[in-house]
């Protein structure tokens, strides 16, 4: 009985980071509250603080660096870097107009156009 309780507690602790994880997009984990609004773009029902707490557990800052993109009145944005670059380059998480949105940046999408071969 004691071992069964200990195993249940251990399993719950191990699952803690992903307990509220929803779907994955290009390998990036989204919160279960995320709703698709466009290709690779999602809206969450939680505030920015709660969304960042979720990602702190799923993608720890020591392994997935963060960069502030914007911090202006009415707009806050953070980029989480995927160091492996496989599937997704990073996540842009931003709050504007009392809405939190997530953009999954696909790998290889640096915003630069590739030169055409002649």
C-alpha distances in whole Angstrom, upper triangle without the diagonal:
4,5,5,6,9,10,11,13,14,15,17,19,20,21,23,26,26,25,28,30,32,35,36,40,41,38,38,35,36,34,33,36,38,41,44,47,49,49,46,46,43,43,40,39,38,40,41,39,36,37,37,34,33,35,34,30,31,34,34,38,38,37,39,42,43,47,49,51,52,52,55,55,53,52,49,48,46,46,42,43,42,43,42,45,43,43,44,46,44,43,46,44,46,47,50,51,48,46,44,45,43,46,44,47,47,48,51,52,54,57,60,62,62,65,67,68,72
4,5,5,6,9,10,11,12,14,16,17,18,20,21,25,25,24,27,29,32,34,36,39,41,37,37,34,35,33,32,35,38,41,43,47,49,48,45,46,43,43,39,39,37,39,40,37,34,35,36,32,31,33,32,28,30,32,32,35,35,35,37,40,41,45,46,49,50,50,53,53,52,50,47,46,44,44,41,42,40,41,41,43,42,42,43,44,43,42,44,43,45,46,49,50,47,45,43,44,42,45,43,46,46,47,50,51,53,55,58,60,61,64,66,67,71
4,5,5,6,9,10,10,12,14,15,16,18,20,23,24,22,26,28,30,32,33,37,38,35,34,32,33,32,31,34,36,39,42,45,47,46,43,44,41,41,38,38,37,39,39,37,34,34,35,31,30,31,30,27,28,30,30,34,33,33,35,38,40,43,45,47,49,49,52,53,51,49,46,45,42,42,39,39,38,38,38,40,39,40,40,42,40,40,42,41,44,45,48,50,46,45,42,43,41,43,41,44,44,44,48,49,50,53,56,58,58,62,63,64,68
4,5,5,6,9,10,11,12,14,15,16,18,22,22,20,24,25,28,30,31,35,36,33,33,30,31,29,29,32,34,37,39,43,45,44,41,42,39,39,36,36,34,37,37,35,32,33,33,30,28,30,29,26,26,29,30,33,33,33,34,38,39,43,44,46,48,48,51,51,49,48,45,44,41,41,38,39,37,38,37,39,38,38,39,41,39,38,41,39,42,43,46,48,44,42,40,40,39,41,39,42,42,43,46,47,49,52,55,56,57,60,62,63,67
4,5,5,6,9,10,11,12,14,15,16,20,21,19,22,24,27,29,31,34,36,33,32,29,30,28,27,30,33,36,38,42,44,43,40,40,38,37,34,34,32,34,35,33,30,31,31,28,26,28,28,24,25,28,28,32,32,32,33,36,37,41,42,45,46,46,48,49,47,45,43,42,39,39,36,38,36,37,37,39,38,38,38,40,38,37,39,38,40,41,44,45,42,40,38,39,37,40,38,41,42,42,46,47,49,51,54,56,56,60,62,63,67
4,5,5,6,9,10,11,12,14,15,19,20,18,22,24,27,29,30,34,35,31,31,28,29,28,27,30,33,36,38,42,43,43,40,40,37,37,34,34,32,34,34,32,29,30,30,26,25,27,26,22,23,26,26,29,29,29,31,34,35,39,40,43,44,44,47,48,46,45,41,40,38,38,34,35,34,35,35,37,36,36,36,38,36,36,38,37,39,40,43,45,42,40,37,38,37,39,37,40,40,41,44,45,47,49,52,54,55,58,60,61,65
4,5,5,6,9,10,10,12,14,17,18,17,20,22,24,26,27,31,32,29,28,26,27,26,25,28,31,34,36,39,41,40,37,38,35,36,33,33,31,33,33,31,28,29,29,26,24,26,25,21,22,25,25,28,28,28,29,33,34,38,40,42,44,44,47,47,46,44,41,39,37,36,33,34,32,33,32,35,33,34,34,36,34,34,37,35,38,39,43,44,41,39,36,37,35,37,35,38,38,38,42,43,45,47,50,52,52,56,57,58,62
4,5,5,6,9,10,11,12,16,16,14,18,19,22,24,26,29,31,28,27,24,25,23,23,26,28,31,34,37,39,38,36,36,33,33,30,30,28,31,31,29,26,27,27,24,22,24,24,20,21,24,24,28,28,28,29,32,33,37,38,40,42,42,45,45,43,42,39,38,35,35,32,33,31,33,32,34,33,33,33,35,33,32,35,33,36,37,40,41,38,36,34,34,33,35,34,36,37,37,41,42,44,46,49,51,51,55,57,58,62
4,5,5,6,9,10,10,14,15,13,17,19,22,25,26,29,31,28,27,24,25,23,22,25,28,31,33,37,39,38,35,35,32,32,29,29,27,29,29,27,24,25,25,22,20,22,21,18,19,22,22,25,26,26,27,30,31,35,36,38,40,39,42,43,41,40,37,36,33,33,30,32,30,31,31,34,33,33,33,34,32,31,34,32,34,35,38,40,37,35,32,33,32,34,33,35,36,37,41,41,43,45,48,50,51,55,56,58,62
4,5,5,6,9,10,13,14,13,17,18,22,24,24,28,29,25,25,22,24,22,22,25,27,31,33,36,38,37,34,34,32,32,29,29,27,29,29,27,24,25,24,21,20,21,20,16,17,20,20,23,23,23,25,28,29,33,35,37,39,39,42,43,41,39,36,35,32,32,28,29,28,29,29,31,30,30,30,32,30,30,32,31,34,35,38,40,37,35,32,33,31,33,31,34,34,35,38,39,41,43,46,48,49,52,54,55,59
4,5,5,6,8,11,12,11,15,16,19,21,21,25,26,23,22,20,21,20,20,23,25,28,30,34,35,34,31,32,29,30,27,27,26,28,28,26,23,23,23,21,18,20,20,16,16,19,20,23,24,23,24,27,29,32,34,36,38,38,41,42,40,38,35,34,31,30,27,28,26,28,27,29,28,28,28,30,29,28,31,29,32,33,37,39,36,33,31,31,29,31,29,32,32,32,36,37,39,41,44,46,47,50,52,53,57
4,5,5,6,10,10,8,12,14,17,20,21,24,26,23,22,19,20,18,17,20,23,26,28,32,33,33,30,30,27,27,24,24,23,25,25,23,20,21,21,18,16,18,18,14,15,18,19,22,23,23,24,26,27,31,32,34,36,36,39,39,37,36,33,31,29,29,26,27,26,28,28,29,28,28,28,30,28,27,29,27,30,31,34,36,32,31,28,28,27,29,28,31,32,32,36,37,38,41,44,46,46,50,52,53,57
4,5,5,8,10,9,13,14,18,20,21,24,26,22,21,18,19,18,18,21,23,27,29,32,34,33,30,30,27,27,24,25,22,24,24,22,19,19,19,16,15,16,15,12,13,16,16,19,20,20,21,24,25,28,30,32,34,34,37,38,36,34,31,30,27,27,24,25,24,25,26,28,27,28,27,28,26,25,28,26,29,30,33,35,32,30,27,28,26,28,27,30,31,31,35,35,37,39,42,44,45,49,51,52,56
4,6,7,8,9,13,13,16,18,19,22,23,20,19,16,18,17,18,21,22,26,28,31,32,31,28,28,26,27,24,25,23,25,24,23,20,20,19,16,15,15,15,11,11,14,14,18,19,18,19,22,24,27,29,31,33,34,37,38,36,34,31,29,26,26,22,23,22,23,23,25,24,24,24,26,24,24,26,25,28,30,33,35,32,30,27,27,25,27,25,28,28,28,32,33,34,37,40,42,42,46,48,49,53
4,6,5,6,9,10,13,15,16,20,21,18,17,14,15,14,14,17,19,22,24,28,29,29,26,26,23,24,21,22,20,22,22,21,18,17,18,15,13,14,14,11,10,14,15,19,20,19,19,22,23,27,29,30,32,33,35,36,34,32,29,28,25,25,22,23,21,23,23,24,23,23,23,25,23,22,25,23,26,27,31,33,30,28,25,25,23,25,23,26,26,27,31,32,33,36,39,41,41,45,47,48,52
4,6,5,8,10,13,16,17,20,22,19,17,14,15,13,13,16,18,22,24,27,29,28,25,25,22,22,19,20,18,20,20,18,15,15,15,12,10,12,12,8,9,13,13,17,18,18,18,21,22,25,26,28,30,30,33,33,32,30,27,25,23,23,20,22,21,23,23,25,24,24,23,25,22,21,23,21,24,25,29,30,27,25,22,23,21,24,23,25,27,28,31,31,33,35,38,41,41,45,47,49,53
4,6,7,8,12,14,14,17,19,16,14,11,12,11,12,15,16,20,22,25,26,26,22,22,20,20,17,18,16,18,17,16,13,12,12,10,7,9,9,5,5,9,10,14,15,15,15,18,18,22,23,25,27,27,30,31,29,27,24,22,20,19,16,18,17,19,20,21,21,21,20,21,19,17,20,18,21,22,26,28,25,23,20,20,18,20,19,22,23,24,28,28,29,31,34,37,38,41,44,45,49
4,5,5,8,11,11,15,17,14,12,9,10,9,10,13,14,17,19,23,24,23,20,20,18,19,16,17,16,18,18,17,14,13,14,12,9,10,11,8,7,10,13,16,18,16,16,19,20,23,24,26,27,28,31,32,30,28,25,23,21,20,17,19,17,20,20,21,20,19,18,20,18,17,19,18,21,23,26,28,25,23,20,19,17,19,18,21,22,23,27,27,29,31,34,36,37,40,42,44,48
4,6,9,12,14,17,20,17,15,11,12,9,9,12,14,17,20,23,25,25,22,22,19,19,16,17,16,18,19,18,14,14,15,13,10,12,13,10,10,14,16,19,21,20,20,22,22,26,27,28,29,30,32,33,30,29,26,25,23,23,20,22,21,23,24,24,23,22,22,24,21,20,22,20,23,23,27,28,25,23,20,20,19,21,20,24,25,26,30,30,32,34,37,39,40,44,45,47,51
4,6,10,12,15,18,16,14,10,9,6,6,8,11,14,17,20,22,22,19,19,16,15,12,13,12,15,16,15,12,11,13,11,8,11,13,11,10,14,16,19,21,20,19,22,21,24,25,26,27,27,29,30,27,26,23,22,21,21,19,21,20,23,24,24,23,22,20,22,20,18,19,17,20,20,23,25,22,19,17,17,16,19,18,22,23,25,28,28,30,31,35,37,38,42,44,46,49
4,7,8,12,15,12,10,7,6,5,5,9,9,13,15,18,20,19,16,16,14,14,12,14,13,16,16,16,13,11,13,12,8,10,12,10,8,12,15,18,20,19,17,20,20,22,23,24,26,27,29,30,27,25,23,21,19,19,17,19,17,20,20,21,20,18,17,19,17,15,17,16,18,20,23,25,22,19,16,16,14,16,15,18,19,21,25,25,27,28,32,34,35,39,40,42,46
4,7,10,13,12,10,7,5,5,4,7,7,10,12,15,17,17,14,14,12,13,11,13,13,16,17,18,15,13,15,15,11,12,15,14,12,14,18,20,23,21,19,22,21,24,25,25,26,27,29,30,27,25,23,21,20,20,18,20,18,22,21,21,20,17,17,19,17,15,17,16,18,20,22,24,22,18,16,15,13,15,14,18,18,21,24,24,26,28,31,32,34,37,39,41,44
4,7,10,9,8,6,6,7,7,10,9,10,11,14,15,14,12,13,11,13,13,15,16,19,19,20,18,15,17,17,14,14,17,16,13,15,19,21,23,21,19,22,22,24,25,25,27,28,30,31,28,26,24,22,21,19,18,19,17,20,20,19,17,14,14,17,16,14,17,16,19,21,23,25,23,20,17,15,13,14,12,16,16,18,22,21,24,25,29,30,31,34,36,38,41
4,7,5,5,4,6,9,10,12,10,12,12,15,15,13,11,12,12,14,14,17,18,20,19,21,19,15,17,18,14,13,16,15,12,13,17,19,21,19,17,19,20,22,23,23,25,27,30,31,28,26,24,21,19,17,15,16,14,17,16,15,13,11,11,14,13,12,15,15,19,21,23,26,24,21,18,15,12,12,10,13,13,15,18,18,21,23,26,27,28,31,33,34,38
4,5,5,7,7,11,12,14,11,12,11,13,13,10,7,10,10,14,15,18,19,21,20,22,20,16,18,19,16,15,18,18,14,15,18,20,22,19,17,19,19,21,22,22,24,26,28,30,28,24,23,20,18,16,15,15,13,16,15,14,12,9,8,12,11,11,13,14,17,20,22,25,24,20,17,14,11,10,7,10,9,12,15,15,18,19,22,23,24,28,29,31,35
4,6,9,11,14,16,18,15,16,14,16,15,12,9,12,13,17,18,21,22,24,22,24,23,19,20,21,18,16,19,19,15,15,19,20,22,18,16,19,19,21,23,22,25,27,30,32,29,26,24,21,19,16,15,14,12,14,13,11,8,5,6,10,10,11,14,16,19,22,25,27,27,23,20,17,13,11,8,9,7,9,12,13,16,18,20,21,21,25,26,28,32
4,6,9,13,15,17,15,17,16,18,17,15,12,14,15,18,18,21,21,23,22,23,21,18,18,19,16,14,17,16,12,12,16,18,19,16,14,17,18,20,22,22,25,28,30,32,30,27,25,21,19,16,14,13,10,13,11,10,8,6,7,10,10,11,15,16,20,23,25,28,27,24,20,18,14,13,10,11,10,11,14,15,18,20,23,24,24,28,29,31,34
4,7,10,13,15,12,14,14,16,16,14,10,12,12,15,15,18,18,19,18,19,18,14,14,16,13,11,14,13,10,10,13,15,17,14,12,15,15,17,19,19,22,24,27,29,26,23,21,18,15,13,11,11,9,12,12,11,10,8,7,9,8,8,12,13,16,19,22,25,24,20,17,14,11,10,7,9,10,11,15,15,17,19,22,24,25,28,30,32,36
4,7,9,12,10,13,13,16,17,15,12,13,12,14,13,16,16,17,16,17,15,12,13,13,10,9,12,11,8,9,13,15,17,15,13,16,16,18,20,20,23,24,27,28,26,23,21,18,16,14,12,13,12,15,15,14,13,12,10,13,11,10,13,13,16,18,22,24,22,19,16,14,11,12,10,12,13,15,19,18,21,23,26,27,28,32,34,36,39
4,6,8,6,9,10,13,14,14,11,11,9,10,9,12,12,14,14,15,13,10,11,12,9,9,12,12,9,11,14,16,19,17,15,17,17,19,19,20,21,23,25,26,23,21,19,16,15,14,13,15,14,17,18,17,16,14,12,15,12,10,12,11,14,16,19,21,19,16,13,11,8,10,9,13,14,17,20,19,21,23,26,28,29,33,35,37,41
4,5,6,9,11,14,16,16,14,13,10,10,8,10,9,12,12,13,10,8,10,11,7,8,12,11,10,12,15,17,20,19,17,19,18,20,20,21,22,23,25,25,23,21,19,17,16,16,15,17,17,20,21,20,20,18,16,18,15,12,14,12,14,15,18,20,18,15,12,11,10,12,12,16,18,20,24,23,25,26,29,31,33,37,38,41,44
4,5,8,11,14,17,17,15,14,11,11,8,9,10,13,15,16,12,11,14,14,10,12,15,14,13,15,18,21,24,22,20,23,22,24,24,24,25,26,28,28,25,23,22,20,19,20,18,21,20,23,24,23,22,20,19,21,18,16,17,15,17,18,20,21,19,16,14,13,12,15,15,19,20,23,26,25,28,29,32,34,35,39,40,43,46
4,6,10,13,15,17,15,13,9,8,5,6,7,11,12,14,11,9,13,14,11,13,16,16,15,17,20,22,25,24,22,23,22,23,23,23,23,24,25,25,22,21,19,19,19,19,19,22,22,25,26,25,24,22,20,22,19,16,16,14,15,15,17,18,15,13,11,11,11,14,15,19,21,24,27,26,28,28,32,34,35,39,41,43,47
4,7,9,12,13,11,9,6,5,4,7,9,12,12,15,12,10,13,15,12,13,16,16,15,17,20,21,24,23,20,22,20,22,21,21,22,23,24,24,21,19,18,17,17,17,17,19,19,23,24,22,22,19,17,19,16,13,14,12,13,14,16,17,15,12,10,9,8,11,12,16,18,21,24,22,24,25,28,30,32,36,37,40,43
4,6,9,11,11,9,5,5,6,8,11,14,15,18,16,13,17,18,16,16,20,20,18,20,23,24,28,26,23,25,23,24,24,23,23,24,25,25,22,20,20,18,19,19,19,22,22,25,26,24,23,20,18,21,18,15,15,14,15,15,16,17,16,12,11,9,10,12,13,17,18,22,24,22,25,25,28,29,31,35,36,39,42
4,6,8,8,6,4,6,9,12,14,16,17,20,18,16,18,20,18,18,22,22,20,21,24,25,28,27,23,25,23,24,24,22,23,25,25,26,22,21,20,19,19,19,19,21,21,25,25,22,22,18,17,19,17,15,15,14,15,16,17,18,17,13,12,10,9,10,11,14,16,19,22,20,22,22,26,26,28,32,33,36,39
4,7,8,6,5,7,10,13,15,17,17,21,20,17,20,22,20,20,24,24,22,23,26,27,30,28,25,26,24,24,23,21,22,23,24,24,21,19,19,18,19,19,20,22,22,26,26,24,23,20,18,20,18,15,15,14,14,15,15,15,16,12,12,9,10,10,12,15,16,20,22,20,22,21,24,25,28,31,32,35,38
4,6,5,7,10,13,16,18,20,19,23,22,19,21,24,22,21,25,26,23,23,27,27,30,28,25,26,24,24,23,21,22,24,25,25,22,20,20,18,19,19,20,21,21,25,25,22,22,18,16,18,17,15,14,15,15,16,17,18,18,15,14,11,11,9,11,13,14,18,19,17,19,18,21,22,24,27,28,31,34
4,5,8,12,15,18,20,22,21,24,23,20,22,24,22,21,24,25,22,22,26,26,29,27,23,24,23,23,23,21,22,25,26,27,24,22,21,19,19,18,19,20,19,23,22,19,18,15,14,15,15,14,14,15,16,18,19,20,21,18,16,12,11,9,9,11,11,15,16,14,17,16,19,19,21,25,26,28,31
4,7,10,13,17,18,19,18,21,21,17,18,21,19,17,21,22,19,18,22,22,25,23,19,21,19,20,20,18,20,23,24,26,23,20,19,16,16,15,15,16,16,19,19,16,16,12,10,12,12,10,11,12,14,16,18,20,20,16,14,10,8,6,5,8,8,12,14,12,15,15,18,19,21,25,26,29,32
4,7,10,14,15,16,15,19,18,15,16,19,17,16,20,21,19,19,22,22,25,23,20,21,19,19,19,17,18,20,21,22,20,17,16,14,15,14,15,17,17,21,21,18,18,15,13,14,13,10,9,10,11,13,14,16,16,13,11,7,6,5,7,9,11,15,17,14,17,16,20,21,23,27,28,31,34
4,7,10,12,13,13,16,15,12,15,17,15,15,18,19,17,18,21,22,25,23,20,21,19,20,19,18,18,20,21,22,19,17,16,14,15,15,15,18,18,22,22,20,20,17,15,16,14,11,10,10,11,12,13,15,14,11,9,6,5,6,8,12,14,18,20,18,20,20,23,25,27,31,32,35,38
4,7,9,10,11,14,13,11,14,16,14,15,18,19,18,19,22,22,26,25,21,22,20,20,19,18,18,19,20,20,17,15,15,14,15,16,17,19,20,24,25,23,23,20,18,19,16,13,12,10,10,10,11,12,11,7,6,4,6,9,12,15,17,21,23,21,23,22,26,28,30,34,35,38,41
4,5,8,9,12,10,8,11,13,12,13,16,17,16,17,20,21,24,24,21,22,19,20,19,19,19,19,20,20,17,16,15,14,15,16,16,20,20,24,25,24,24,22,19,20,17,14,13,10,10,10,12,13,11,8,6,6,8,11,13,17,19,23,25,23,25,25,29,31,33,36,38,41,44
4,7,10,12,10,9,13,14,13,15,17,18,18,20,22,23,27,26,23,24,22,23,22,21,21,21,22,21,17,17,16,16,17,19,20,23,24,27,29,27,28,25,23,24,21,17,16,13,13,11,13,13,10,8,7,9,11,15,17,21,23,26,29,27,29,28,32,34,37,40,42,45,48
4,7,8,6,6,10,11,10,12,15,16,16,18,19,20,24,24,21,22,20,21,19,20,19,19,20,19,16,16,15,15,16,18,18,21,23,26,28,27,27,25,23,23,20,16,16,12,12,10,13,13,10,8,7,10,12,15,17,21,24,26,29,27,28,29,32,35,37,41,43,46,49
4,6,6,6,9,10,11,13,14,16,17,18,19,19,23,24,21,21,18,19,17,18,16,16,17,16,13,13,11,12,14,16,17,21,22,26,28,27,28,26,23,23,20,16,15,11,10,8,10,11,8,7,6,10,12,15,18,21,24,27,29,27,28,28,32,34,37,40,43,45,49
4,6,5,6,9,10,11,12,14,15,15,16,16,20,21,18,17,14,15,13,14,13,13,14,14,12,11,9,9,10,13,14,17,20,23,25,24,26,24,21,21,17,13,12,8,7,6,10,12,9,8,6,9,10,14,16,18,22,24,27,25,25,25,29,32,34,38,40,43,46
4,5,5,6,9,10,10,13,14,15,15,15,18,20,17,17,14,16,14,16,15,14,16,16,14,13,11,11,11,14,14,18,20,23,26,25,27,26,23,22,19,15,14,11,11,10,13,15,12,12,10,12,13,17,18,21,24,26,29,27,27,28,31,34,37,40,43,46,49
4,5,5,6,9,10,11,13,14,15,15,19,20,18,18,16,18,17,18,18,17,19,19,17,16,14,14,14,16,15,19,20,23,25,25,26,25,22,22,19,16,15,12,12,12,15,16,13,12,10,13,13,17,18,21,24,26,29,27,28,29,33,35,37,41,43,46,50
4,5,5,6,9,10,11,12,13,14,18,18,15,16,14,16,15,16,16,16,19,19,17,15,13,12,11,13,12,16,17,20,22,22,23,21,19,19,15,12,12,8,10,10,14,16,13,11,8,10,10,13,14,17,20,22,25,24,25,25,29,32,34,37,40,42,46
4,5,5,6,9,10,10,10,11,14,15,13,13,11,13,12,14,15,15,18,19,17,15,12,11,9,11,10,14,15,18,20,20,22,21,18,18,14,11,11,8,10,11,15,17,15,14,10,12,11,14,15,17,20,22,24,23,23,25,28,31,33,37,39,42,45
4,5,5,7,9,10,10,11,14,15,14,14,13,16,16,18,18,18,21,22,20,18,15,14,13,14,13,16,17,20,22,22,23,23,20,20,17,14,15,12,14,14,18,20,17,16,13,15,14,17,18,20,23,24,27,26,27,28,32,34,36,40,42,45,48
4,5,5,6,8,10,12,15,15,13,15,14,17,17,19,20,20,23,24,22,20,17,15,14,14,12,15,16,19,20,21,21,20,18,19,15,13,14,12,14,15,19,21,18,16,13,14,13,15,16,18,21,22,25,25,26,27,31,33,35,39,41,43,47
4,5,5,5,7,9,12,12,10,11,11,14,15,16,18,19,22,23,21,19,16,14,11,11,9,12,12,15,17,17,18,18,15,15,12,10,12,10,13,15,18,21,19,17,13,13,11,13,13,15,18,19,22,22,22,24,28,30,32,35,38,40,44
4,6,5,5,7,10,10,9,10,10,14,15,17,19,19,22,24,23,20,17,15,12,13,10,12,13,15,17,18,20,20,17,17,14,13,14,12,15,17,21,23,21,19,16,16,15,17,16,18,20,21,24,24,24,26,29,32,34,37,40,42,46
4,6,6,9,11,11,11,13,13,17,18,21,22,23,26,27,26,23,20,18,16,16,13,15,15,16,18,19,20,20,18,19,16,15,17,15,18,20,23,26,23,21,18,18,16,19,18,20,22,22,26,26,26,29,32,34,36,39,42,44,47
4,6,10,12,10,10,13,13,17,18,20,22,23,26,28,26,24,20,18,15,14,11,13,12,14,15,16,17,17,15,16,13,12,15,14,17,19,23,26,24,21,18,17,15,16,15,17,18,19,23,23,24,26,29,32,33,36,39,40,44
4,6,9,7,6,9,10,14,16,18,20,21,25,27,26,23,19,17,13,12,8,9,9,11,12,14,15,15,13,13,11,11,13,13,17,19,23,26,24,22,18,17,14,15,14,15,17,17,20,21,21,24,27,29,30,34,36,38,42
4,6,6,6,8,10,13,16,18,21,21,25,27,26,23,20,17,14,13,10,11,11,12,14,16,17,18,16,16,13,13,15,15,18,20,24,27,25,23,20,20,17,18,17,18,20,20,23,23,23,26,29,32,32,36,39,40,44
4,5,5,5,7,10,13,16,18,19,22,25,24,22,18,16,12,11,8,9,11,11,14,16,18,19,17,15,13,13,14,14,17,19,23,26,25,23,20,20,17,18,17,18,20,19,22,22,22,24,27,30,31,34,37,39,43
4,6,6,9,12,15,18,21,22,26,28,28,25,21,19,15,14,11,11,11,11,14,16,18,20,18,16,15,16,17,18,21,23,27,30,29,27,23,23,21,21,20,20,21,21,23,23,23,26,28,31,32,35,38,40,43
4,6,10,13,16,19,22,23,27,29,29,26,22,19,15,13,10,9,8,8,10,13,14,17,15,14,12,14,16,17,20,23,27,30,29,27,23,22,19,20,18,18,19,17,20,21,21,24,26,29,29,33,35,37,41
4,7,10,13,15,18,20,24,26,26,22,19,16,12,10,6,5,6,6,9,11,13,15,12,11,9,10,13,14,17,20,23,27,26,24,20,19,16,16,14,14,16,15,17,18,18,21,23,26,27,30,33,35,38
4,7,10,13,16,17,21,24,24,20,17,14,10,8,6,5,8,8,12,13,15,17,14,12,10,11,12,13,16,19,22,26,25,23,20,19,16,16,15,15,17,16,18,18,17,20,22,25,26,30,33,35,38
4,7,9,12,14,17,20,20,17,13,10,7,6,5,6,10,11,14,14,17,18,15,12,10,9,10,10,13,16,19,22,22,20,17,16,14,14,14,14,17,17,19,18,17,19,22,25,27,30,33,35,39
4,6,9,11,15,18,18,15,11,9,6,5,7,8,12,13,16,16,19,19,16,13,10,10,9,11,12,15,17,21,21,20,17,16,15,14,15,14,17,17,18,17,15,17,20,23,25,28,31,34,37
4,6,7,11,14,15,11,8,6,5,6,9,11,15,17,20,19,22,22,18,16,13,12,10,10,10,12,15,18,18,18,15,15,14,15,16,15,19,20,21,19,17,18,21,24,27,30,33,36,39
4,7,10,13,13,10,8,5,5,6,10,12,16,18,20,19,22,21,18,15,12,11,8,9,9,11,13,17,17,17,14,14,13,13,15,14,17,18,19,17,15,15,18,21,24,27,30,33,36
4,6,10,10,7,5,5,7,10,13,15,19,21,24,22,25,25,21,18,16,14,11,10,8,10,11,14,15,15,14,14,14,15,17,17,20,22,22,20,18,18,21,24,27,30,33,36,39
4,7,8,6,5,7,9,12,15,18,21,24,27,25,28,28,24,22,19,16,13,12,10,10,11,14,14,15,14,15,16,17,20,20,23,25,26,23,22,21,24,28,31,33,36,40,43
4,6,5,6,9,12,15,19,21,25,27,30,28,31,30,26,24,21,19,16,14,11,10,10,12,14,15,15,16,18,19,22,22,26,28,28,25,24,23,26,29,32,35,38,41,44
4,6,8,11,15,18,21,24,28,30,33,31,34,33,29,27,24,21,18,16,13,11,9,10,12,14,15,17,19,21,24,24,28,30,31,28,27,26,29,32,35,38,40,44,47
4,7,10,14,17,20,23,27,29,32,30,32,31,27,26,23,20,16,14,10,8,6,7,8,10,12,14,16,18,22,23,26,29,30,27,26,25,28,31,34,37,40,43,46
4,7,10,14,17,20,23,26,28,27,29,27,24,22,19,16,13,11,7,6,5,8,9,10,10,11,13,15,18,19,23,25,26,23,22,21,25,28,31,34,36,40,43
4,7,11,13,17,20,23,25,24,26,25,21,20,17,14,10,8,6,5,7,10,10,11,9,11,12,14,17,17,21,23,25,22,21,21,24,27,30,33,36,39,42
4,7,10,13,16,19,22,20,23,22,18,16,13,10,7,6,4,6,9,12,13,12,9,9,10,11,13,14,18,20,21,18,18,18,21,24,27,30,33,36,39
4,7,10,13,16,18,17,20,19,16,14,10,8,6,5,6,9,12,16,16,14,11,11,10,11,12,12,16,17,19,17,16,17,21,24,26,29,32,35,39
4,6,10,12,15,14,16,16,12,10,7,6,5,6,9,12,15,19,18,17,13,12,10,9,10,9,13,14,16,14,13,15,18,21,23,27,29,32,36
4,7,9,12,11,14,14,11,9,5,5,7,8,11,15,18,21,21,18,15,13,11,10,10,10,13,13,15,15,14,17,20,23,24,28,30,33,36
4,6,9,8,11,12,9,6,4,7,9,11,14,18,21,25,24,22,18,16,13,12,11,9,11,11,13,13,13,15,18,21,22,25,28,30,34
4,6,5,8,9,7,5,5,8,11,13,17,20,23,27,26,24,20,18,14,13,11,10,10,9,12,13,13,16,19,21,22,25,28,29,33
4,5,8,11,10,8,8,12,14,17,20,24,27,30,30,27,24,22,18,17,14,13,13,11,13,14,14,18,20,22,22,25,28,29,33
4,5,9,9,8,10,13,16,19,22,26,29,32,32,29,25,23,19,18,15,13,12,10,12,14,15,19,20,22,22,25,27,28,32
4,6,6,5,8,11,14,17,21,24,27,30,30,27,24,21,17,15,12,10,9,6,8,10,11,15,16,18,18,22,24,25,29
4,6,7,10,13,16,19,22,26,29,32,31,28,25,22,18,16,12,11,9,6,9,12,14,17,18,20,19,23,24,25,29
4,7,9,12,15,17,21,24,27,30,29,26,23,20,16,14,10,9,6,5,9,11,13,16,18,19,19,22,24,25,29
4,6,8,11,14,17,21,23,26,26,23,20,17,13,10,7,6,4,4,8,9,11,14,16,18,18,22,24,26,29
4,7,10,13,16,20,22,26,26,23,20,17,13,11,8,5,5,4,7,8,9,12,14,16,17,21,23,25,29
4,7,10,13,17,19,23,23,20,16,14,10,9,6,5,7,8,10,10,11,13,16,19,20,23,26,28,32
4,6,10,13,16,19,19,16,13,10,7,6,5,6,9,11,13,12,13,14,18,20,22,26,28,31,34
4,6,10,13,16,16,14,10,8,6,5,7,7,11,13,15,13,13,14,17,20,22,26,28,31,35
4,7,10,14,13,11,7,6,5,7,9,11,14,16,19,16,17,17,21,24,26,30,32,35,38
4,7,10,10,8,6,5,7,9,12,13,17,19,21,18,19,18,22,25,27,31,33,36,40
4,7,6,5,4,6,9,12,15,17,20,23,25,22,22,22,25,28,31,34,36,40,43
4,5,5,7,8,11,13,17,19,22,25,26,23,23,22,26,28,31,34,37,40,43
4,5,8,10,14,16,20,22,25,28,30,26,27,25,29,31,34,37,39,43,46
4,7,10,14,16,20,22,26,29,30,28,28,27,31,33,36,39,41,45,48
4,6,10,13,16,19,22,25,27,25,25,25,28,30,33,37,39,42,45
4,7,10,13,16,19,22,25,22,23,23,26,29,31,35,37,40,43
4,7,10,13,16,19,21,19,20,19,23,25,28,31,33,36,40
4,6,9,12,16,18,16,17,17,21,23,25,29,31,34,37
4,6,9,12,15,12,14,14,18,20,22,25,27,30,34
4,6,9,12,10,13,14,17,19,20,24,26,29,32
4,7,9,7,9,10,13,15,17,21,23,25,29
4,6,6,9,11,13,14,15,19,21,23,27
4,6,8,11,13,14,14,18,20,21,25
4,6,9,9,11,10,14,16,18,22
4,6,8,9,10,14,16,19,22
4,5,8,10,13,16,19,22
4,7,9,13,15,18,22
4,6,9,12,15,18
4,6,9,12,15
4,6,9,12
4,6,9
4,6
4
